[in-house]
Amino acid sequence: MGDAYDTDGMRRVAELVEEVNPGTFVYAIRMDESGARDRYASFIGNLTNHIGKACADIAAHPILSTAPAIDAIGFSQGGQFLRAYVERCNNPPVRSLVTFGSQHNGISAFRDCAPNDWVCRFAMAILTGDAWSPTVQSRLVPAQYYRNPNEFNQYLEHSNFLADINNERVVKNEQYKKNIAQLESFVMYMFEDDKTVIPKESSWFHDVNGTEVTPLRQRRLYTEDWLGLRELDKKGGLYFRTAPGEHMELSEELLVEAFGDFFGPLNRHAGRSDPRPRLQAGDL
């Protein structure tokens, strides 16, 4: 949120991908060829339309459309947007999805804005009114992944985006589950000192209600496998990683590690430096 596809930071990410895995073609998803309008779209717009545009652009791309699979990295809210790409279209299919500080289980409070960031301040001012109104849910991006446990019924009824892609409503979308389960790797980084994503545990799909934290593997979303995460976990494709520092305080070393572990040639072995213990049958 508040970033654009053509910034120096995004260009450096593309350079690192190519340095780690030479010959990689990198495409930065954008809502507009104008960087200023692309940044505006990170605050304002209907996420159903945004995801639809990303699906259409990637499917029509002269290089990406011919690929047997693609690797995807999402920063902050871009992570859940890329997950929506996997669930809703996935053409071409994503092999590895890596997210940094993404709000997979939503946010229960809204971020602070820089004093002179008037687009952010305007959006946040509207959000503090009625986040569940049709106008807000169809126009303001962060409202569409707002998920306050104290307003859970309103969330299920009115959420334009997150309640759908998390398959939390009574009628489940089996294609969403199938597409997530078919990933080779789904890697979720949580920033240890994140104060922008509230709660920070959302980056790991954990559910937080006050001081009570329910880890993903103890949630019905996982145990009943609404999204295919349990099936993916069973085959060793679900990764929980931490990143030091505040939200999006990314080091090049961390990015290089992720690109080396999960991106690269079709025959590469995922998770090469992952130290986690493998799941045992009794854990599932």
Backbone bond lengths (Angstrom), bond angles and torsions (degrees), N, CA, C in turn:
res aa  C-N    CA-C-N  psi(-1)  N-CA   C-N-CA  omega(-1)  CA-C   N-CA-C  phi
1 M - - - 1.454 - - 1.520 108.85 -
2 G 1.333 115.97 127.50 1.444 120.34 -179.05 1.517 114.01 87.31
3 D 1.332 116.74 5.63 1.456 120.66 178.33 1.530 108.88 -110.00
4 A 1.316 116.48 173.62 1.462 121.82 178.99 1.519 109.01 -139.78
5 Y 1.300 116.19 160.90 1.460 120.75 -173.39 1.518 113.59 -70.94
6 D 1.346 117.29 -19.57 1.461 120.44 -172.01 1.524 113.50 -109.62
7 T 1.312 118.57 21.00 1.459 121.29 179.75 1.524 110.84 -75.66
8 D 1.322 115.75 163.96 1.462 120.41 177.32 1.525 111.10 -60.90
9 G 1.330 116.15 -37.50 1.458 119.53 -179.96 1.514 112.46 -62.65
10 M 1.330 116.53 -42.38 1.455 120.09 178.88 1.531 110.82 -68.26
11 R 1.318 116.63 -36.69 1.474 119.18 177.17 1.528 110.22 -63.39
12 R 1.327 116.80 -38.06 1.471 119.80 179.95 1.527 110.39 -67.80
13 V 1.300 117.94 -38.07 1.461 120.35 176.00 1.530 109.83 -58.53
14 A 1.316 116.69 -45.37 1.464 120.80 179.15 1.528 110.79 -61.24
15 E 1.325 117.03 -39.88 1.463 120.28 178.36 1.517 111.29 -63.23
16 L 1.343 117.09 -40.89 1.461 121.02 -179.47 1.521 111.40 -65.50
17 V 1.333 116.59 -40.57 1.463 119.74 177.56 1.522 109.75 -57.33
18 E 1.325 116.63 -45.40 1.472 121.13 -177.39 1.527 110.80 -70.59
19 E 1.341 117.43 -33.54 1.463 120.36 178.76 1.527 111.08 -66.78
20 V 1.336 116.49 -40.87 1.464 120.78 -178.55 1.523 111.09 -73.86
21 N 1.319 116.16 -40.75 1.461 121.62 -178.93 1.531 108.70 -128.14
22 P 1.338 117.29 84.27 1.469 120.83 -175.35 1.531 112.41 -55.15
23 G 1.326 113.77 139.44 1.448 119.90 179.21 1.511 114.47 92.80
24 T 1.345 117.04 -1.20 1.456 120.70 179.42 1.524 110.99 -70.36
25 F 1.314 116.77 133.09 1.460 121.00 172.32 1.525 108.21 -90.83
26 V 1.334 116.89 128.25 1.461 122.08 -176.87 1.524 109.87 -115.37
27 Y 1.311 115.68 129.68 1.465 121.60 177.41 1.528 108.69 -123.20
28 A 1.328 116.75 126.29 1.465 122.13 177.16 1.527 108.76 -94.78
29 I 1.310 116.50 117.30 1.464 120.82 178.77 1.521 108.89 -63.21
30 R 1.321 116.38 138.46 1.457 120.83 178.44 1.528 109.73 -143.76
31 M 1.326 114.90 152.54 1.455 120.51 175.85 1.520 111.73 -94.33
32 D 1.338 116.04 -12.87 1.458 121.08 178.94 1.513 108.02 -158.43
33 E 1.325 117.30 147.96 1.460 120.95 178.11 1.524 111.61 -70.54
34 S 1.323 117.31 -20.21 1.456 121.48 173.47 1.526 108.84 -80.71
35 G 1.334 116.17 124.83 1.452 119.51 179.25 1.520 112.63 -60.52
36 A 1.332 116.76 -38.69 1.463 120.72 -179.34 1.529 110.73 -64.77
37 R 1.331 116.71 -42.48 1.467 119.51 179.61 1.531 111.49 -73.19
38 D 1.321 115.89 -30.64 1.461 119.42 175.91 1.525 110.08 -65.32
39 R 1.322 116.77 -41.22 1.467 120.33 177.01 1.527 110.57 -64.20
40 Y 1.316 117.41 -42.23 1.466 121.91 178.37 1.530 110.14 -58.02
41 A 1.335 116.41 -39.02 1.460 120.63 -179.07 1.520 112.43 -68.97
42 S 1.328 117.56 -14.18 1.463 119.09 176.33 1.522 111.33 -76.36
43 F 1.332 117.36 -14.28 1.465 123.12 175.67 1.529 112.16 -107.14
44 I 1.321 115.96 -40.65 1.458 121.63 -170.17 1.528 110.17 -118.83
45 G 1.341 115.92 129.85 1.454 119.86 176.69 1.515 111.85 144.41
46 N 1.317 115.38 164.68 1.459 122.23 179.37 1.524 108.21 -93.21
47 L 1.332 116.91 120.54 1.457 119.88 -174.64 1.526 113.02 -66.06
48 T 1.312 118.05 -27.28 1.461 119.76 174.45 1.526 109.63 -60.94
49 N 1.335 116.65 -42.66 1.460 120.72 177.87 1.527 111.78 -70.03
50 H 1.339 116.19 -39.48 1.461 120.26 179.22 1.534 110.64 -60.29
51 I 1.339 116.01 -48.63 1.460 119.73 -178.68 1.527 110.04 -65.14
52 G 1.324 116.68 -39.28 1.455 120.18 177.81 1.519 112.13 -60.37
53 K 1.325 116.91 -40.97 1.465 120.52 177.90 1.518 110.78 -65.15
54 A 1.339 117.06 -43.85 1.465 119.71 178.68 1.523 110.76 -60.88
55 C 1.326 117.15 -42.65 1.465 121.10 178.28 1.526 111.00 -59.70
56 A 1.333 115.72 -46.50 1.470 120.15 -178.10 1.523 111.31 -66.91
57 D 1.327 117.46 -42.37 1.464 120.93 -178.09 1.525 111.47 -64.05
58 I 1.332 116.31 -42.99 1.466 119.70 -178.22 1.519 110.81 -70.32
59 A 1.337 116.67 -41.43 1.470 120.30 -179.76 1.523 112.00 -64.36
60 A 1.337 117.12 -27.54 1.467 121.36 -178.09 1.523 113.24 -95.94
61 H 1.329 117.27 -4.31 1.464 120.05 -175.48 1.532 110.04 -67.13
62 P 1.323 118.59 133.85 1.469 120.56 -174.80 1.527 114.25 -62.47
63 I 1.331 118.04 -25.99 1.468 120.96 179.07 1.529 110.74 -99.11
64 L 1.328 116.96 -51.59 1.460 120.07 -176.10 1.521 112.30 -62.25
65 S 1.325 117.04 -36.01 1.460 120.16 -176.02 1.521 112.60 -65.09
66 T 1.328 117.38 -18.80 1.467 121.03 -179.74 1.523 112.64 -96.33
67 A 1.326 116.78 -2.81 1.464 120.28 -176.04 1.525 111.05 -77.69
68 P 1.345 118.28 140.32 1.466 120.17 175.51 1.523 111.80 -68.36
69 A 1.334 116.55 -25.93 1.462 122.16 177.67 1.522 108.12 -165.24
70 I 1.328 116.03 160.02 1.454 121.41 177.06 1.523 109.08 -130.95
71 D 1.324 116.70 154.99 1.459 123.18 171.51 1.526 107.70 -101.80
72 A 1.318 117.05 146.76 1.464 120.57 -174.11 1.517 110.66 -135.39
73 I 1.332 115.80 138.73 1.459 121.17 175.67 1.517 108.61 -126.36
74 G 1.324 116.40 131.97 1.453 122.07 -179.33 1.509 111.31 -123.53
75 F 1.321 116.31 129.66 1.455 121.72 178.50 1.523 109.77 -101.90
76 S 1.329 116.50 128.59 1.456 122.97 179.28 1.533 110.18 53.36
77 Q 1.348 118.63 -127.42 1.461 119.04 -175.52 1.532 112.16 -63.40
78 G 1.324 117.08 -19.86 1.456 119.79 176.14 1.518 112.92 -60.98
79 G 1.332 116.95 -23.30 1.457 119.83 179.81 1.510 113.22 -67.20
80 Q 1.352 116.52 -46.93 1.468 117.39 178.73 1.529 111.37 -72.74
81 F 1.326 116.95 -25.33 1.471 118.75 176.15 1.535 110.13 -68.58
82 L 1.334 117.09 -40.40 1.458 119.59 176.95 1.531 111.15 -67.72
83 R 1.318 116.58 -35.43 1.472 118.71 175.58 1.521 109.84 -62.67
84 A 1.329 117.70 -37.04 1.466 120.84 175.85 1.524 110.53 -64.09
85 Y 1.335 116.96 -36.48 1.468 119.80 174.95 1.532 110.00 -58.61
86 V 1.326 116.23 -46.87 1.467 120.32 179.80 1.522 110.20 -59.24
87 E 1.322 117.16 -45.74 1.457 120.93 -174.56 1.524 112.19 -71.68
88 R 1.321 117.39 -40.96 1.462 120.40 -168.61 1.530 114.33 -91.75
89 C 1.329 117.85 -27.20 1.476 117.08 -178.78 1.520 111.65 -137.70
90 N 1.343 117.82 -59.08 1.465 122.42 174.10 1.525 112.20 56.38
91 N 1.327 115.93 45.97 1.458 121.71 -179.89 1.530 109.42 -136.50
92 P 1.345 117.45 102.59 1.463 128.80 3.24 1.528 111.96 -72.12
93 P 1.347 116.94 160.05 1.466 119.56 -175.01 1.523 112.31 -72.71
94 V 1.320 115.38 148.10 1.463 121.64 174.79 1.521 108.68 -85.83
95 R 1.323 115.38 133.68 1.466 120.85 175.29 1.532 109.96 -88.87
96 S 1.333 117.11 -60.04 1.466 122.50 178.46 1.517 109.51 -117.59
97 L 1.326 116.48 129.35 1.460 123.11 175.38 1.520 107.87 -113.21
98 V 1.327 116.95 119.48 1.462 122.84 -179.64 1.520 108.31 -118.24
99 T 1.328 117.09 127.25 1.467 120.90 -178.48 1.522 110.28 -125.94
100 F 1.316 115.63 141.83 1.464 122.56 179.72 1.529 109.44 -118.76
101 G 1.332 117.03 115.38 1.460 121.12 175.44 1.506 113.57 60.99
102 S 1.321 117.29 32.89 1.469 120.77 -176.85 1.522 111.21 -86.13
103 Q 1.335 115.07 153.00 1.460 120.94 -173.13 1.533 109.80 -96.52
104 H 1.345 116.52 63.53 1.462 120.60 -173.74 1.529 112.16 -63.31
105 N 1.314 116.85 -32.32 1.466 119.39 176.10 1.518 111.85 -104.62
106 G 1.317 115.91 21.63 1.458 120.17 175.76 1.512 113.97 81.35
107 I 1.318 114.80 -177.80 1.460 122.78 176.09 1.521 108.68 -123.07
108 S 1.322 115.79 147.99 1.464 120.07 178.13 1.524 111.51 -106.65
109 A 1.317 117.27 -2.79 1.467 122.45 175.87 1.523 107.45 -151.53
110 F 1.329 115.94 161.02 1.456 120.34 -175.28 1.517 110.95 -101.75
111 R 1.315 115.16 151.46 1.454 123.01 -174.10 1.519 112.38 -71.06
112 D 1.327 115.02 159.87 1.459 121.05 169.69 1.519 108.86 -82.26
113 C 1.308 115.71 153.87 1.462 120.95 -179.92 1.526 110.10 -112.97
114 A 1.313 116.05 153.00 1.461 120.33 172.75 1.533 108.90 -63.59
115 P 1.334 118.00 147.67 1.471 120.91 -174.87 1.529 114.78 -53.00
116 N 1.325 117.75 -36.32 1.469 120.76 -176.06 1.528 113.40 -101.98
117 D 1.337 116.98 9.93 1.466 120.00 179.55 1.523 108.07 -90.21
118 W 1.335 116.16 85.44 1.457 120.63 -171.02 1.528 112.96 -73.38
119 V 1.321 117.68 -28.25 1.462 118.88 176.14 1.525 109.57 -65.85
120 C 1.334 116.34 -45.52 1.465 120.94 177.51 1.517 111.16 -62.28
121 R 1.330 117.28 -46.24 1.459 120.70 -177.01 1.531 111.09 -64.63
122 F 1.318 116.85 -36.80 1.459 120.68 177.48 1.526 110.50 -64.48
123 A 1.340 116.46 -45.43 1.458 120.46 -179.71 1.519 111.27 -63.88
124 M 1.326 117.16 -44.48 1.470 120.36 -178.00 1.528 111.34 -67.15
125 A 1.326 117.16 -34.04 1.464 119.94 178.65 1.524 110.94 -63.34
126 I 1.323 116.66 -40.65 1.468 119.95 178.67 1.522 110.85 -68.79
127 L 1.332 116.60 -37.95 1.460 120.88 -177.45 1.518 112.60 -64.38
128 T 1.302 117.08 -31.04 1.461 119.45 -178.78 1.526 111.58 -73.93
129 G 1.326 117.53 -6.32 1.462 121.27 175.60 1.512 110.43 -81.58
130 D 1.323 117.46 -97.26 1.464 121.69 -179.92 1.515 108.42 -123.72
131 A 1.331 115.83 96.80 1.459 120.41 -176.82 1.518 112.56 -68.15
132 W 1.348 117.92 -16.35 1.461 120.66 -174.82 1.524 113.39 -98.43
133 S 1.309 118.31 0.64 1.459 119.06 179.63 1.529 109.75 -68.07
134 P 1.337 118.13 149.62 1.468 120.60 -179.97 1.522 112.99 -56.99
135 T 1.325 116.62 -36.76 1.459 119.54 -179.65 1.519 111.47 -64.71
136 V 1.330 115.99 -46.67 1.460 119.96 -179.85 1.524 110.74 -65.46
137 Q 1.332 116.68 -44.48 1.461 120.51 -177.63 1.529 112.76 -67.29
138 S 1.295 117.43 -21.31 1.464 119.39 -179.97 1.518 113.17 -100.23
139 R 1.340 116.71 -4.95 1.458 118.53 -173.27 1.528 114.73 -126.30
140 L 1.314 118.67 -33.84 1.463 120.69 -174.53 1.526 110.05 -102.07
141 V 1.313 115.70 119.33 1.461 121.24 -171.36 1.529 113.08 -59.04
142 P 1.348 120.91 -53.01 1.467 118.65 -176.45 1.519 113.88 -63.70
143 A 1.329 118.27 -25.34 1.472 119.92 177.37 1.515 111.26 -64.39
144 Q 1.319 116.91 -25.62 1.457 120.67 -174.11 1.524 112.92 -81.10
145 Y 1.351 116.73 -6.34 1.464 119.24 168.11 1.541 110.84 -125.35
146 Y 1.334 115.67 25.69 1.466 122.25 172.97 1.522 108.23 -77.55
147 R 1.325 116.52 130.39 1.470 121.48 -177.13 1.526 108.68 -147.30
148 N 1.318 115.87 87.57 1.460 121.67 -179.30 1.529 108.36 -93.88
149 P 1.353 118.47 120.56 1.465 119.94 -178.92 1.524 113.15 -59.58
150 N 1.338 117.80 -22.85 1.466 120.80 177.99 1.524 112.53 -78.13
151 E 1.333 116.31 -9.34 1.465 121.44 179.23 1.536 109.65 -129.43
152 F 1.329 114.90 40.03 1.459 119.15 -170.05 1.524 112.55 -65.47
153 N 1.325 117.76 -38.28 1.469 119.09 179.68 1.531 111.14 -65.16
154 Q 1.332 116.43 -40.69 1.470 119.39 176.70 1.526 110.62 -62.91
155 Y 1.324 115.50 -38.77 1.469 120.70 178.43 1.531 110.71 -60.46
156 L 1.317 117.50 -49.89 1.462 120.48 -179.06 1.528 111.57 -61.51
157 E 1.318 116.23 -35.46 1.464 119.89 -176.16 1.524 112.07 -79.44
158 H 1.330 117.31 -38.23 1.462 119.51 -167.60 1.528 115.37 -112.76
159 S 1.315 118.91 -14.43 1.466 119.96 -176.89 1.518 110.94 -57.74
160 N 1.330 115.72 125.97 1.459 121.05 -178.48 1.522 112.48 -81.48
161 F 1.340 117.15 -17.62 1.455 118.96 -169.65 1.526 113.78 -137.00
162 L 1.332 117.64 -63.67 1.460 120.32 -167.69 1.522 112.98 -64.89
163 A 1.329 118.09 -42.71 1.465 119.60 -179.32 1.523 110.84 -60.22
164 D 1.329 116.16 -29.98 1.462 120.09 177.85 1.515 111.44 -74.75
165 I 1.340 118.25 -54.37 1.463 118.47 -174.52 1.527 112.04 -71.19
166 N 1.341 118.42 -17.73 1.462 120.59 173.76 1.529 112.32 -90.14
167 N 1.322 116.96 1.78 1.467 122.56 176.09 1.532 111.62 54.44
168 E 1.326 116.76 41.80 1.456 120.68 -175.38 1.527 113.75 -90.36
169 R 1.319 117.17 -12.04 1.455 118.97 179.68 1.528 110.33 -80.58
170 V 1.322 116.34 168.28 1.468 121.09 -173.45 1.520 111.18 -58.94
171 V 1.315 117.09 -46.43 1.464 120.90 179.53 1.522 108.26 -84.94
172 K 1.330 116.29 119.36 1.457 121.64 -176.85 1.526 110.64 -94.27
173 N 1.323 115.14 147.34 1.452 121.86 175.25 1.526 108.02 -94.16
174 E 1.315 117.36 105.75 1.462 121.45 -175.53 1.524 112.08 -67.01
175 Q 1.334 117.50 -25.86 1.462 119.34 178.66 1.512 111.26 -67.39
176 Y 1.336 117.04 -36.91 1.462 120.58 176.74 1.528 109.48 -57.55
177 K 1.309 115.88 -48.47 1.468 121.39 -179.31 1.522 110.67 -61.60
178 K 1.305 117.33 -44.35 1.465 121.60 -178.85 1.523 111.12 -62.05
179 N 1.335 116.72 -43.96 1.459 119.84 -176.34 1.520 112.54 -67.98
180 I 1.337 117.90 -39.78 1.465 120.40 177.68 1.524 110.67 -66.69
181 A 1.318 116.66 -42.98 1.463 120.81 -178.78 1.521 112.09 -63.02
182 Q 1.335 117.36 -25.14 1.461 120.93 -178.50 1.520 113.23 -83.13
183 L 1.340 117.82 -7.44 1.462 119.33 174.30 1.522 110.06 -59.50
184 E 1.315 115.37 149.69 1.460 119.04 171.38 1.523 110.02 -81.94
185 S 1.346 115.87 -39.45 1.461 121.39 -179.52 1.518 110.00 -144.66
186 F 1.321 115.84 136.75 1.458 122.25 170.56 1.518 105.42 -128.27
187 V 1.334 116.37 110.44 1.461 123.14 -171.31 1.516 109.00 -112.93
188 M 1.326 117.08 122.71 1.459 121.69 -177.79 1.528 109.81 -117.14
189 Y 1.316 116.21 114.28 1.462 121.99 175.23 1.528 109.73 -94.78
190 M 1.331 115.98 131.82 1.465 122.03 173.30 1.530 108.39 -113.00
191 F 1.323 117.28 131.95 1.457 121.16 176.99 1.529 109.24 -79.20
192 E 1.316 115.79 127.73 1.465 121.21 -172.48 1.523 112.84 -61.04
193 D 1.325 117.55 -36.11 1.469 121.35 -176.06 1.527 111.83 -112.18
194 D 1.319 116.25 27.39 1.470 121.14 -176.38 1.521 111.25 -63.49
195 K 1.326 116.40 120.53 1.469 122.21 175.29 1.526 111.32 -117.52
196 T 1.329 115.90 3.00 1.458 121.16 177.71 1.514 111.07 -90.80
197 V 1.333 116.34 -44.98 1.465 121.44 174.88 1.519 107.68 -84.14
198 I 1.333 115.97 118.54 1.472 121.07 -178.17 1.523 108.48 -120.68
199 P 1.338 116.43 110.36 1.467 130.07 0.09 1.524 111.39 -86.12
200 K 1.322 116.55 153.25 1.466 120.04 -177.54 1.523 111.15 -65.07
201 E 1.347 117.60 -27.34 1.469 121.29 -178.58 1.519 113.14 -65.17
202 S 1.327 116.55 -12.53 1.457 120.54 174.77 1.524 111.23 -57.73
203 S 1.341 116.17 -27.44 1.458 120.37 -179.43 1.517 112.34 -64.23
204 W 1.344 117.30 -20.60 1.463 123.21 177.48 1.533 111.84 -106.72
205 F 1.328 117.44 11.70 1.462 121.83 -178.26 1.528 112.35 70.20
206 H 1.349 117.29 13.19 1.453 119.24 177.03 1.531 109.73 -73.22
207 D 1.322 116.50 152.21 1.462 122.12 178.20 1.521 108.60 -104.41
208 V 1.326 117.45 129.59 1.462 121.91 -177.60 1.518 109.10 -122.63
209 N 1.320 115.67 125.20 1.468 122.75 177.01 1.515 107.37 -128.65
210 G 1.320 115.83 100.28 1.450 120.11 -173.55 1.517 110.03 67.98
211 T 1.332 116.46 -120.29 1.466 120.72 177.88 1.522 112.08 -98.03
212 E 1.309 117.48 -0.09 1.465 121.50 -178.26 1.525 110.47 -91.48
213 V 1.313 115.64 121.48 1.460 122.03 179.51 1.526 109.19 -110.61
214 T 1.325 115.88 122.93 1.462 121.11 176.38 1.519 108.40 -106.36
215 P 1.339 117.65 110.24 1.467 119.74 179.82 1.528 111.79 -60.88
216 L 1.307 115.86 154.12 1.456 121.39 -177.76 1.516 112.10 -50.67
217 R 1.326 118.03 -45.86 1.461 121.06 -174.37 1.524 113.70 -68.31
218 Q 1.348 116.54 -8.56 1.463 120.02 176.42 1.528 112.36 -104.99
219 R 1.317 116.92 2.64 1.461 121.18 -177.85 1.530 110.92 -92.73
220 R 1.338 116.32 151.89 1.467 120.29 176.61 1.516 111.26 -61.16
221 L 1.332 117.37 -33.10 1.457 121.29 177.39 1.525 110.70 -53.01
222 Y 1.349 115.84 -33.95 1.460 121.54 179.90 1.535 111.36 -92.49
223 T 1.325 117.67 -49.99 1.466 119.98 -174.55 1.522 112.13 -64.17
224 E 1.337 117.03 -33.32 1.465 120.77 175.74 1.526 111.56 -94.30
225 D 1.321 115.73 -1.33 1.469 125.01 174.67 1.524 113.05 53.74
226 W 1.329 115.85 55.83 1.460 120.76 179.23 1.524 112.03 -64.90
227 L 1.350 116.69 -27.87 1.468 120.24 -173.08 1.523 114.39 -118.53
228 G 1.310 118.26 2.43 1.453 119.66 -176.97 1.516 113.72 83.27
229 L 1.337 117.82 5.15 1.464 120.90 -179.18 1.524 111.82 -67.48
230 R 1.318 117.35 -36.78 1.467 120.32 178.46 1.525 110.69 -66.45
231 E 1.316 116.28 -42.76 1.460 119.66 178.04 1.525 110.98 -64.03
232 L 1.337 116.82 -41.28 1.457 121.13 177.42 1.523 110.46 -63.66
233 D 1.322 117.20 -42.02 1.457 122.84 179.55 1.531 110.62 -62.78
234 K 1.299 115.65 -39.84 1.466 120.71 -177.95 1.521 111.56 -60.73
235 K 1.321 117.20 -33.00 1.467 119.92 179.43 1.530 112.24 -92.99
236 G 1.343 116.48 8.19 1.461 120.48 174.78 1.504 115.47 84.34
237 G 1.339 117.38 21.58 1.450 120.01 -174.88 1.513 116.07 -103.12
238 L 1.346 118.72 4.16 1.465 121.75 -177.86 1.526 108.78 -108.45
239 Y 1.337 116.74 124.53 1.456 121.94 -173.97 1.529 110.31 -124.81
240 F 1.341 115.93 132.63 1.455 122.63 174.26 1.525 107.36 -112.40
241 R 1.325 116.64 116.27 1.459 120.40 -179.30 1.528 110.02 -127.53
242 T 1.314 115.47 155.63 1.463 120.62 177.76 1.529 109.69 -112.53
243 A 1.328 113.61 151.46 1.461 121.52 175.27 1.524 107.55 -124.93
244 P 1.320 118.73 135.66 1.469 119.71 -179.27 1.518 111.51 -70.43
245 G 1.345 115.66 154.04 1.449 120.35 171.43 1.509 115.20 90.57
246 E 1.337 113.56 -170.18 1.459 122.36 -177.61 1.523 110.24 -80.90
247 H 1.326 114.02 178.23 1.460 121.54 -177.40 1.525 111.90 -56.52
248 M 1.313 115.85 124.13 1.465 124.68 176.92 1.525 113.53 61.77
249 E 1.346 117.55 25.49 1.462 120.99 169.55 1.526 107.12 -85.49
250 L 1.309 115.42 73.38 1.464 122.01 -172.25 1.521 111.25 -89.99
251 S 1.312 115.58 133.21 1.459 119.99 172.57 1.520 109.07 -95.00
252 E 1.316 115.75 153.17 1.451 119.43 176.35 1.526 110.68 -64.24
253 E 1.320 116.76 -32.29 1.467 120.16 179.20 1.523 111.18 -61.23
254 L 1.331 116.86 -40.22 1.461 120.49 179.89 1.530 111.06 -67.84
255 L 1.315 116.19 -41.00 1.456 119.83 177.91 1.524 111.34 -64.78
256 V 1.314 116.13 -42.60 1.465 120.15 178.19 1.524 110.24 -59.69
257 E 1.330 116.42 -42.34 1.466 120.13 178.01 1.528 111.07 -59.78
258 A 1.331 116.65 -46.29 1.466 120.39 -178.92 1.524 111.22 -64.65
259 F 1.325 116.81 -43.47 1.465 120.18 -179.28 1.530 111.35 -65.98
260 G 1.325 115.90 -34.99 1.454 119.19 178.39 1.517 113.09 -72.42
261 D 1.318 115.94 -34.90 1.466 120.65 -177.22 1.525 112.87 -77.85
262 F 1.336 117.15 -37.71 1.461 118.79 -166.58 1.526 115.50 -123.80
263 F 1.328 118.58 -12.65 1.454 121.06 178.47 1.528 109.04 -108.39
264 G 1.323 116.51 171.09 1.450 119.22 175.40 1.512 113.60 122.70
265 P 1.335 116.79 -161.50 1.469 121.43 -175.58 1.525 112.52 -60.22
266 L 1.310 115.76 159.48 1.462 120.57 -177.86 1.521 112.75 -59.98
267 N 1.328 117.96 -27.52 1.462 120.43 -175.79 1.517 113.61 -94.73
268 R 1.352 117.39 10.15 1.460 118.59 -178.47 1.522 110.46 -73.41
269 H 1.359 116.55 156.74 1.465 122.51 179.83 1.525 108.34 -98.11
270 A 1.320 117.07 120.83 1.469 120.94 -175.91 1.518 111.58 -70.57
271 G 1.341 115.04 150.34 1.456 121.95 171.93 1.504 114.43 69.73
272 R 1.328 117.61 39.17 1.461 120.28 -172.19 1.513 113.69 -62.47
273 S 1.334 118.34 -31.34 1.469 119.68 -178.70 1.518 111.83 -110.35
274 D 1.323 117.42 16.57 1.460 120.28 -176.67 1.518 110.36 -76.77
275 P 1.354 118.17 120.84 1.461 120.77 -175.21 1.518 114.16 -90.45
276 R 1.318 118.91 -0.70 1.460 120.87 -171.27 1.522 111.07 -66.45
277 P 1.347 117.19 148.44 1.458 119.31 172.48 1.518 109.96 -69.75
278 R 1.300 115.92 144.10 1.451 119.80 178.86 1.519 109.68 -73.36
279 L 1.323 116.49 148.90 1.459 120.12 177.21 1.507 111.19 -65.20
280 Q 1.316 115.19 142.45 1.455 121.76 172.63 1.523 108.38 -100.67
281 A 1.313 116.63 161.40 1.468 119.94 -176.63 1.517 111.98 -57.09
282 G 1.325 117.01 -36.45 1.462 120.83 -178.29 1.510 113.97 -70.56
283 D 1.344 117.01 -12.24 1.463 119.94 -179.53 1.517 111.98 -82.52
284 L 1.312 118.27 -11.44 1.472 121.21 -170.98 1.517 111.88 -101.30
